[in-house]
């Protein structure tokens, strides 16, 4: 077999992993974020000032926010269920140290602190969990697209061939989910004088870079005979085309139907598509081609997975628009966000039950089909991860109230101190200091140039695969390559952010 055939076989015919293992993996990014925040607060408690060195700030962010994820999806994957326990215990130890070292005369009883925490007012214009969710989906995707070509990356985490729940299968849906959370229909309030289809016109203009990237990827892959998983999207299709068309279709539907009914439109699309899969020969066509033997004759036959999965991704996008609208409802207090966290937990529970029913009635989860179970699974786990990030932010807000003046990048600002803040030694984080510190944040750096980060990761993945025999690499070499690859990408984003450069011109 040629090197191209070996690599294609290496990422084909896989069956995914369990829902429980994916859920355990989803707890790692929030725990890393919590650990980073607690370390910064502890540093402030000891030195009376935040970390001011950009070099050390980048090193801390990379070692705490990125490096554990590289280890957890490679050499530490056999103990994936223990890693969250270890990280949680480490975070608990740091919090205990912070709590014990706060001055006794400035610290109120724990019960009183909890009451003041619930009354604390947060910046209603900023929801850090959304930003962190989108950045981490990008980071995890960037790690996986290269790591999957190394033997240390468990095959069960890679994309499943037909049925199954691989970690990379969830990543595709999470990318759609994250884009919908900040789409124009969510962020922009329509004006009375604004034409109904103005958002659609903006989307037509804004997706041209995705189409250009899709064409560029297609031409480069074909020209250098790069290995590709044909049953993922087809012979000529790729994820850039999927994302562009889903955004356009969603904007068209949301121009016709009220956006606050997006969940109904999503449900209709997902159910109707599932009915077609279950009652017609469409499923057999997608899985086995027009001749039943995997033919790739004609454009539709050659790209059937990419074209028909658009319906499932469209349903995910529309449902995510509804989530974004709900999250952006004005909540200015911790109490309001605790109630919202309860709502997220209830939604995850209901979707989990619905997933079991869907799998019993409609078949297993299939990213290749993007069927109703796949849509339900993606939404359930994305809401779970989003809820984890909200809980992390609230935990950091509570800890910041213990240590006067401390601040954490990409965490909620307390814009109004509790009434008894001066008596109890608690005060809001100064806005100016928070904004200044955010310049030293890797999350903010990646968020500013997310498309460039993803594109750079794709280019470097291709370069590594061309230059290195990834399949036969040893563990130490794999870890070295993955860390260098991620650090170089993060460093570029960090430098661009430090110079306030945003490479976006559409």
C-alpha positions as CSV (number, residue, x, y, z in Angstrom):
1,X,0.0,0.0,0.0
2,X,1.2,3.5,-0.7
3,X,1.6,6.1,2.1
4,X,-1.6,7.8,1.0
5,X,-3.6,4.5,1.1
6,X,-2.0,3.7,4.5
7,X,-3.1,7.0,6.0
8,X,-6.6,6.7,4.5
9,X,-7.0,3.2,6.0
10,X,-5.7,4.5,9.3
11,X,-8.6,6.9,9.7
12,X,-11.3,4.7,8.1
13,X,-13.8,2.1,9.3
14,X,-13.9,3.3,12.9
15,X,-16.8,3.1,15.4
16,X,-16.4,5.9,17.9
17,X,-16.5,5.7,21.7
18,X,-19.1,5.9,24.5
19,X,-21.2,8.9,25.4
20,X,-19.8,8.7,28.9
21,X,-16.2,9.0,27.8
22,X,-17.0,12.0,25.6
23,X,-18.8,13.7,28.6
24,X,-15.7,13.1,30.7
25,X,-13.5,14.6,28.0
26,X,-15.8,17.7,27.9
27,X,-15.2,18.4,31.5
28,X,-11.4,19.0,30.9
29,X,-11.5,22.4,29.2
30,X,-13.6,24.0,31.9
31,X,-11.4,22.5,34.6
32,X,-8.3,23.8,32.8
33,X,-9.9,27.3,32.6
34,X,-10.8,27.1,36.3
35,X,-7.3,26.1,37.2
36,X,-5.8,29.0,35.2
37,X,-8.1,31.5,36.9
38,X,-7.4,30.2,40.4
39,X,-3.7,30.3,39.8
40,X,-3.9,34.0,38.6
41,X,-6.0,34.9,41.7
42,X,-3.5,33.1,44.0
43,X,-0.6,35.0,42.3
44,X,-2.4,38.3,42.9
45,X,-3.0,37.3,46.5
46,X,0.7,36.7,47.0
47,X,2.1,39.6,45.0
48,X,-0.6,42.2,45.1
49,X,-0.6,42.6,41.3
50,X,-1.6,40.5,38.2
51,X,0.9,38.8,36.0
52,X,2.4,41.6,33.9
53,X,4.9,39.7,31.7
54,X,3.4,38.8,28.3
55,X,6.0,36.0,28.0
56,X,5.0,34.4,31.3
57,X,1.3,35.0,30.6
58,X,1.5,33.1,27.3
59,X,3.5,30.3,28.8
60,X,1.0,29.9,31.7
61,X,-2.0,30.0,29.3
62,X,-0.5,27.4,27.0
63,X,0.7,25.0,29.7
64,X,-2.6,25.1,31.6
65,X,-5.2,25.7,28.9
66,X,-3.8,23.8,25.9
67,X,-1.1,21.3,26.9
68,X,-3.4,19.1,29.2
69,X,-5.7,18.6,26.2
70,X,-2.8,17.4,24.1
71,X,-1.8,14.8,26.7
72,X,-5.4,13.8,27.4
73,X,-6.1,12.8,23.8
74,X,-2.8,11.0,23.4
75,X,-0.7,9.2,26.0
76,X,-3.1,9.9,28.9
77,X,-6.3,8.7,27.1
78,X,-6.3,5.4,28.9
79,X,-6.9,7.2,32.2
80,X,-9.3,9.8,30.8
81,X,-11.9,9.2,33.5
82,X,-9.3,10.0,36.2
83,X,-7.9,13.2,34.7
84,X,-11.0,15.3,35.6
85,X,-10.9,14.0,39.2
86,X,-7.2,15.0,39.4
87,X,-7.8,18.4,38.0
88,X,-10.8,19.0,40.2
89,X,-8.8,18.0,43.3
90,X,-6.0,20.4,42.2
91,X,-8.5,23.3,41.8
92,X,-10.1,22.5,45.2
93,X,-6.6,22.6,46.8
94,X,-5.9,26.0,45.2
95,X,-9.2,27.4,46.3
96,X,-8.7,26.1,49.8
97,X,-5.3,27.9,49.9
98,X,-6.8,31.1,48.6
99,X,-9.7,31.0,51.2
100,X,-7.3,30.2,54.1
101,X,-4.9,33.0,53.2
102,X,-7.4,35.8,52.9
103,X,-7.1,38.1,55.9
104,X,-9.3,37.0,58.8
105,X,-10.5,40.5,59.5
106,X,-11.5,41.1,55.9
107,X,-13.3,37.8,55.4
108,X,-16.9,37.4,56.2
109,X,-18.5,34.0,57.3
110,X,-18.8,31.7,54.4
111,X,-22.7,31.8,54.5
112,X,-22.6,35.6,54.3
113,X,-20.1,35.5,51.4
114,X,-22.5,33.2,49.5
115,X,-25.4,35.6,50.0
116,X,-23.4,38.5,48.8
117,X,-22.2,36.5,45.8
118,X,-25.8,35.8,44.8
119,X,-26.5,39.6,44.9
120,X,-23.4,40.5,42.9
121,X,-24.1,42.3,39.6
122,X,-22.3,41.1,36.4
123,X,-21.6,42.9,33.2
124,X,-24.8,42.1,31.2
125,X,-23.2,43.0,27.9
126,X,-20.6,40.2,28.0
127,X,-21.0,36.5,28.3
128,X,-17.5,35.0,28.6
129,X,-18.8,31.4,28.3
130,X,-19.8,31.9,24.7
131,X,-16.4,33.2,23.7
132,X,-14.6,30.5,25.6
133,X,-16.8,27.8,24.1
134,X,-16.1,28.9,20.6
135,X,-12.3,29.2,21.2
136,X,-12.1,25.8,22.8
137,X,-14.0,24.1,20.0
138,X,-11.4,25.6,17.7
139,X,-8.5,24.5,19.9
140,X,-9.8,21.0,20.3
141,X,-10.5,20.7,16.6
142,X,-7.0,22.0,15.8
143,X,-5.4,19.4,18.1
144,X,-7.5,16.6,16.7
145,X,-7.0,17.2,13.0
146,X,-3.3,16.6,13.4
147,X,-3.3,14.2,16.3
148,X,-5.6,11.8,14.5
149,X,-2.8,10.9,12.1
150,X,-0.6,9.7,14.9
151,X,-1.0,6.2,16.5
152,X,-1.1,7.7,20.0
153,X,-4.5,9.3,19.2
154,X,-7.1,6.6,20.1
155,X,-9.0,5.3,17.1
156,X,-12.2,5.5,19.1
157,X,-11.9,9.3,19.2
158,X,-11.7,9.7,15.4
159,X,-14.7,10.1,13.2
160,X,-16.9,7.1,13.0
161,X,-17.3,5.5,9.6
162,X,-21.1,5.1,9.5
163,X,-22.6,4.9,13.0
164,X,-21.0,5.9,16.3
165,X,-20.0,8.8,18.5
166,X,-16.4,9.8,18.1
167,X,-14.9,12.9,19.7
168,X,-14.2,14.3,16.3
169,X,-17.8,13.7,15.2
170,X,-18.9,16.0,18.0
171,X,-16.4,18.6,17.0
172,X,-18.0,19.0,13.6
173,X,-21.4,19.7,15.2
174,X,-19.9,21.9,17.9
175,X,-18.4,24.1,15.2
176,X,-21.8,24.6,13.7
177,X,-23.3,25.3,17.2
178,X,-20.6,27.8,18.1
179,X,-21.1,29.8,14.8
180,X,-24.8,30.0,15.3
181,X,-24.4,31.4,18.9
182,X,-22.9,34.6,17.4
183,X,-24.6,34.8,14.1
184,X,-26.2,38.2,13.0
185,X,-29.7,37.0,13.7
186,X,-28.6,36.5,17.4
187,X,-26.4,39.6,17.8
188,X,-28.3,42.2,15.8
189,X,-31.7,43.6,16.9
190,X,-33.7,44.2,13.7
191,X,-34.8,47.8,13.1
192,X,-38.3,48.6,12.0
193,X,-37.0,50.3,8.9
194,X,-34.6,47.5,8.1
195,X,-35.6,45.2,5.1
196,X,-36.6,41.7,6.2
197,X,-34.0,40.1,4.0
198,X,-31.1,42.4,4.9
199,X,-29.5,39.8,7.1
200,X,-29.6,37.3,4.3
201,X,-27.8,39.8,2.1
202,X,-25.1,40.3,4.7
203,X,-24.6,36.5,5.0
204,X,-24.2,36.2,1.2
205,X,-21.3,38.6,1.4
206,X,-19.8,37.2,4.6
207,X,-19.6,33.5,3.5
208,X,-17.5,34.1,0.5
209,X,-14.2,33.5,2.4
210,X,-15.6,30.1,3.4
211,X,-16.4,29.2,-0.2
212,X,-13.0,30.4,-1.2
213,X,-11.3,28.3,1.5
214,X,-13.4,25.3,0.4
215,X,-12.3,25.7,-3.2
216,X,-8.7,26.2,-2.1
217,X,-8.8,23.1,0.1
218,X,-10.3,21.1,-2.8
219,X,-7.7,22.1,-5.3
220,X,-4.7,21.6,-2.9
221,X,-5.9,18.2,-1.8
222,X,-6.4,17.0,-5.3
223,X,-3.2,18.5,-6.7
224,X,-0.8,17.0,-4.1
225,X,-2.8,13.7,-3.8
226,X,-3.2,14.3,0.0
227,X,-5.0,11.5,1.9
228,X,-8.7,12.1,2.4
229,X,-11.6,10.2,4.0
230,X,-14.1,10.1,1.1
231,X,-17.1,8.9,3.1
232,X,-16.8,11.9,5.3
233,X,-18.2,14.5,2.9
234,X,-17.7,13.0,-0.6
235,X,-15.1,13.4,-3.3
236,X,-15.3,17.2,-3.8
237,X,-17.2,18.5,-0.8
238,X,-15.6,19.7,2.5
239,X,-16.6,21.3,5.8
240,X,-16.0,24.9,4.5
241,X,-18.8,24.4,1.9
242,X,-21.1,22.9,4.5
243,X,-20.6,25.8,6.9
244,X,-21.2,28.4,4.1
245,X,-24.4,26.8,2.8
246,X,-25.8,26.1,6.2
247,X,-25.4,29.8,7.2
248,X,-27.1,30.9,4.0
249,X,-30.0,28.5,4.3
250,X,-30.5,29.4,8.0
251,X,-30.5,33.1,7.1
252,X,-33.1,32.5,4.4
253,X,-35.4,30.5,6.8
254,X,-35.0,33.1,9.6
255,X,-35.9,35.9,7.1
256,X,-39.2,34.0,6.4
257,X,-40.0,32.7,10.0
258,X,-39.7,34.6,13.3
259,X,-36.3,34.0,14.8
260,X,-37.7,33.4,18.2
261,X,-39.4,30.3,16.7
262,X,-36.1,29.0,15.3
263,X,-36.3,25.9,17.5
264,X,-39.6,25.0,15.8
265,X,-38.1,25.4,12.3
266,X,-35.1,23.3,13.5
267,X,-37.4,20.6,14.8
268,X,-39.4,20.5,11.5
269,X,-36.2,20.2,9.4
270,X,-34.7,17.5,11.6
271,X,-37.9,15.4,11.8
272,X,-38.8,15.7,8.1
273,X,-35.2,14.7,7.1
274,X,-35.3,11.8,9.5
275,X,-38.7,10.7,8.0
276,X,-37.1,10.7,4.6
277,X,-34.2,8.6,5.8
278,X,-36.6,6.1,7.5
279,X,-39.3,5.8,4.9
280,X,-37.5,6.1,1.6
281,X,-34.3,4.7,0.0
282,X,-32.4,7.9,0.8
283,X,-30.4,6.3,3.6
284,X,-29.3,3.5,1.4
285,X,-28.3,5.9,-1.3
286,X,-26.2,8.0,1.1
287,X,-24.5,5.0,2.6
288,X,-24.0,2.8,-0.5
289,X,-24.4,5.0,-3.6
290,X,-26.8,4.8,-6.5
291,X,-25.7,1.2,-7.4
292,X,-25.6,-0.1,-3.9
293,X,-21.8,-0.7,-4.0
294,X,-20.4,2.7,-3.1
295,X,-20.5,4.3,-6.6
296,X,-19.3,7.8,-7.1
297,X,-20.8,8.6,-10.5
298,X,-22.0,12.2,-11.0
299,X,-21.8,15.2,-8.7
300,X,-24.7,14.1,-6.4
301,X,-23.5,10.6,-6.1
302,X,-19.9,11.6,-5.6
303,X,-20.8,14.1,-2.8
304,X,-23.9,12.6,-1.3
305,X,-22.7,12.6,2.3
306,X,-21.8,16.3,2.2
307,X,-24.9,17.4,0.4
308,X,-27.6,15.5,2.4
309,X,-26.0,16.0,5.8
310,X,-26.7,19.7,5.2
311,X,-30.2,19.1,6.5
312,X,-29.0,17.8,9.8
313,X,-26.4,20.6,10.2
314,X,-29.1,23.2,9.3
315,X,-31.3,21.8,12.1
316,X,-28.4,22.1,14.6
317,X,-27.6,25.7,13.5
318,X,-31.3,26.8,13.8
319,X,-31.6,25.2,17.3
320,X,-28.3,26.9,18.3
321,X,-29.7,30.3,17.2
322,X,-32.5,29.7,19.7
323,X,-29.9,28.9,22.4
324,X,-28.0,32.1,21.5
325,X,-31.2,34.2,21.8
326,X,-32.0,32.7,25.2
327,X,-28.4,33.3,26.5
328,X,-28.4,36.9,25.4
329,X,-31.5,37.7,27.4
330,X,-30.5,40.4,29.9
331,X,-29.3,38.9,33.1
332,X,-27.4,41.2,35.3
333,X,-27.0,39.2,38.5
334,X,-25.3,36.0,39.7
335,X,-28.7,34.8,40.8
336,X,-30.1,35.2,37.3
337,X,-27.2,33.1,35.9
338,X,-27.6,30.5,38.5
339,X,-31.2,30.1,37.3
340,X,-30.0,30.0,33.7
341,X,-27.5,27.3,34.7
342,X,-30.5,25.3,36.0
343,X,-32.2,25.8,32.7
344,X,-29.2,24.5,30.8
345,X,-29.0,21.4,33.1
346,X,-32.7,20.7,32.5
347,X,-32.3,21.1,28.7
348,X,-29.3,18.6,28.8
349,X,-31.4,16.1,30.7
350,X,-34.3,16.4,28.4
351,X,-32.1,16.1,25.3
352,X,-30.3,13.1,26.9
353,X,-33.7,11.3,27.3
354,X,-34.7,12.3,23.8
355,X,-31.5,10.9,22.5
356,X,-32.2,7.5,24.0
357,X,-35.7,7.6,22.4
358,X,-34.4,8.7,19.0
359,X,-31.8,5.9,19.0
360,X,-34.5,3.3,19.9
361,X,-36.8,4.5,17.1
362,X,-34.6,6.0,14.4
363,X,-31.3,4.1,14.8
364,X,-27.8,4.9,16.1
365,X,-26.1,8.3,15.9
366,X,-24.6,8.9,12.4
367,X,-22.5,11.9,11.5
368,X,-22.4,10.6,8.0
369,X,-26.2,10.8,7.7
370,X,-26.5,13.8,10.2
371,X,-29.7,12.1,11.3
372,X,-32.0,13.1,14.2
373,X,-30.1,11.2,16.8
374,X,-26.9,12.9,15.7
375,X,-28.5,16.4,16.0
376,X,-29.9,15.5,19.4
377,X,-26.5,14.2,20.6
378,X,-24.6,17.3,19.4
379,X,-27.1,19.7,21.0
380,X,-27.0,17.8,24.3
381,X,-23.2,17.7,24.6
382,X,-22.8,21.3,23.4
383,X,-25.2,22.6,26.0
384,X,-23.4,20.4,28.6
385,X,-20.0,22.0,27.7
386,X,-21.6,25.5,27.7
387,X,-23.1,24.8,31.1
388,X,-19.6,23.7,32.4
389,X,-18.1,27.1,31.2
390,X,-20.9,29.1,32.9
391,X,-20.3,27.2,36.1
392,X,-16.6,27.9,35.8
393,X,-17.1,31.6,35.3
394,X,-19.4,31.8,38.3
395,X,-16.9,29.9,40.4
396,X,-14.2,32.4,39.5
397,X,-16.5,35.4,40.2
398,X,-17.0,33.9,43.7
399,X,-13.3,33.5,44.2
400,X,-12.6,37.0,43.0
401,X,-14.9,38.4,45.6
402,X,-12.7,36.8,48.2
403,X,-9.6,38.6,47.0
404,X,-10.0,42.3,46.6
405,X,-8.9,43.7,43.2
406,X,-8.0,40.3,41.6
407,X,-9.1,39.8,38.1
408,X,-9.1,36.9,35.5
409,X,-9.1,37.4,31.7
410,X,-12.2,36.2,29.9
411,X,-14.2,36.0,33.0
412,X,-17.2,38.0,34.1
413,X,-16.7,41.5,35.4
414,X,-18.4,42.4,38.7
415,X,-19.7,45.8,37.6
416,X,-21.4,46.7,40.9
417,X,-20.2,45.5,44.4
418,X,-22.6,44.1,46.9
419,X,-24.1,46.7,49.3
420,X,-22.0,45.4,52.2
421,X,-18.9,45.1,50.0
422,X,-16.8,47.7,51.9
423,X,-17.7,46.1,55.3
424,X,-16.9,42.6,54.2
425,X,-13.8,43.5,52.2
426,X,-15.3,42.7,48.8
427,X,-15.2,45.0,45.8
428,X,-15.7,44.9,42.1
429,X,-12.9,44.4,39.7
430,X,-11.9,47.7,38.1
431,X,-13.0,47.7,34.5
432,X,-9.8,49.4,33.3
433,X,-7.6,46.8,34.9
434,X,-9.7,43.9,33.6
435,X,-9.5,45.3,30.0
436,X,-5.7,45.8,30.3
437,X,-5.2,42.3,31.6
438,X,-7.4,40.8,28.8
439,X,-4.6,41.8,26.4
440,X,-2.5,39.1,28.0
441,X,-5.0,36.4,27.4
442,X,-4.5,33.5,24.9
443,X,-8.3,33.0,24.7
444,X,-8.9,36.6,23.7
445,X,-6.0,36.3,21.2
446,X,-7.5,33.2,19.4
447,X,-11.0,34.7,19.6
448,X,-9.9,37.8,17.7
449,X,-8.7,35.7,14.6
450,X,-10.6,32.4,14.9
451,X,-10.9,31.7,11.2
452,X,-7.2,32.4,10.7
453,X,-6.4,30.1,13.6
454,X,-8.4,27.3,12.1
455,X,-6.9,27.9,8.6
456,X,-3.4,28.0,9.9
457,X,-4.0,24.7,11.8
458,X,-5.2,23.1,8.5
459,X,-2.2,24.3,6.6
460,X,0.3,23.2,9.3
461,X,-1.5,19.8,9.5
462,X,-1.0,19.3,5.8
463,X,2.7,20.3,6.0
464,X,3.4,17.9,8.9
465,X,1.7,15.0,7.1
466,X,3.8,15.7,4.0
467,X,7.1,15.9,5.8
468,X,6.6,13.3,8.5
469,X,5.6,9.6,8.6
470,X,3.0,10.1,11.3
471,X,1.7,6.6,11.4
472,X,5.0,5.1,12.7
473,X,5.9,7.9,15.1
474,X,6.9,7.2,18.7
475,X,5.1,8.8,21.7
476,X,7.8,11.3,22.7
477,X,8.1,12.5,19.1
478,X,4.3,12.8,18.7
479,X,4.0,14.9,21.8
480,X,6.9,17.1,20.7
481,X,5.3,17.7,17.3
482,X,1.8,18.4,18.6
483,X,3.1,20.8,21.2
484,X,5.3,22.7,18.7
485,X,2.4,22.8,16.2
486,X,-0.1,24.2,18.8
487,X,2.4,26.6,20.4
488,X,3.4,28.1,17.0
489,X,-0.2,28.6,16.1
490,X,-1.0,30.1,19.5
491,X,2.1,32.3,19.4
492,X,1.0,33.8,16.0
493,X,-2.4,34.6,17.4
494,X,-0.8,36.1,20.5
495,X,1.5,38.4,18.6
496,X,-1.4,39.5,16.3
497,X,-3.5,40.2,19.4
498,X,-0.7,42.1,21.1
499,X,-0.4,44.4,18.1
500,X,-4.2,44.7,17.8
501,X,-4.3,43.1,14.3
502,X,-7.5,41.5,13.1
503,X,-7.2,39.8,9.8
504,X,-10.8,40.2,8.6
505,X,-11.8,42.2,5.6
506,X,-15.3,40.9,4.7
